[in-house]
Amino acid sequence: EDKVVQSPLSLVVHEGDTVTLNCSYEVTNFRSLLWYKQEKKAPTFLFMLTSSGIEKKSGRLSSILDKKELFSILNITATQTGDSAIYLCAVVKSGGYQKVTFGTGTKLQVIP
Amino acid sequence: NAGVTQTPKFRILKIGQSMTLQCTQDMNHNYMYWYRQDPGMGLKLIYYSVGAGITDKGEVPNGYNVSRSTTEDFPLRLELAAPSQTSVYFCASSPGERGGKNEQYFGPGTRLTVT
């Protein structure tokens, strides 16, 4: 059975802190790993990772994938209250309809 | 470019009633999906479609039906609503294999309560 496990389940940090969110997975026929940010409504896409060791960056957010150890991390530096959200990790399988398995998410709260 | 739109935003149903959740995308995506999200449970796939006229079951299809007569539209039908179907429903689309892009674009969601 395909599994995507995120940790921690939740965390509270102060503005300006740096946080690291973890995502480990067990899937067959791995194609890519996706990170989403979910505030009050629908998830919004952050990153897609397909190759090990290549960091993706967008402003204060960055992410990297390790296909040997089957995990990814999402880093957020200099956190702001607007970063408060649930961060979802999802793994896409090859072939067919590209089955996507989501983790349950990490709830991040950034306090002033 | 509206992306993925869903209607209604909220709905309250009585047990045994039926309804259709509408989903439309204007990105010419082949792949479309219906998920439900229960609190603390992540997203569960209900049904998916890889193109007009082609649909198949996901992880939790019982109590639901779908159709895909056009590329743009992917309605989800609930027959005989039950309290266990109280959830937030998200529709999503993706380009699929084309161009190697497989990130999903989500609609704003429909919050459904069955009482």
Interface residues (C-beta under 8 A of the other chain):
Chain A: R31 S32 L34 K41 A42 P43 T44 F45 M48 T50 L88 A90 V92 G96 Y97 Q98 K99 V100 F102 G103 T104 G105
Chain B: Y31 Y33 G40 M41 G42 L43 L45 Y48 V50 D56 F90 S94 G96 E97 G100 K101 N102 E103 Q104 Y105 F106 G107 P108 G109
